[in-house]
Amino acid sequence: MATLYPVLSRYTHGNDGCIVLKDSIHSDNERAGLVAIMEIQGGWPRPPAWREEKEKKGKEEEKERKERKEKKE
């Protein structure tokens, strides 16, 4: 974990007040470590805001496209 900060800080792009853990950027192991840390910090008096962002892949993405198309019709 000592090397977690320097590795993950390469992916910072500004600060909107919410930490976003993206599966397209972080490996499974990095995300697992970050989620564990964020959940522990959730018990703090003023925990940092965060969320996971997962990219839709394959059938899930295709299903969503079809649903949007049907709504337009």
Backbone hydrogen bonds, N-H to C=O, Kabsch-Sander energy under -0.5 kcal/mol:
donor,donor_aa,acceptor,acceptor_aa,energy
4,L,1,M,-1.5
5,Y,1,M,-0.5
7,V,3,T,-1.6
8,L,4,L,-2.6
9,S,5,Y,-2.5
10,R,7,V,-0.8
11,Y,8,L,-1.7
12,T,9,S,-1.2
13,H,14,G,-0.5
19,I,49,A,-2.9
21,L,19,I,-0.5
21,L,51,R,-2.7
22,K,20,V,-0.8
23,D,53,E,-2.0
25,I,22,K,-0.9
26,H,22,K,-2.7
31,R,27,S,-2.6
32,A,28,D,-2.5
33,G,29,N,-2.1
34,L,30,E,-2.5
35,V,31,R,-3.1
36,A,32,A,-2.1
37,I,33,G,-2.1
38,M,34,L,-2.9
39,E,35,V,-2.6
40,I,36,A,-2.0
41,Q,37,I,-2.4
42,G,38,M,-0.9
43,G,40,I,-1.6
44,W,41,Q,-2.1
49,A,17,G,-0.5
51,R,19,I,-2.3
53,E,21,L,-2.8
54,K,52,E,-0.5
60,E,57,K,-1.4
62,E,58,G,-2.0
63,K,59,K,-2.7
64,E,60,E,-1.9
65,R,61,E,-2.0
66,K,62,E,-2.1
67,E,63,K,-2.2
68,R,64,E,-2.2
69,K,65,R,-2.3
70,E,66,K,-2.4
71,K,67,E,-1.9
72,K,68,R,-1.6
73,E,69,K,-1.2
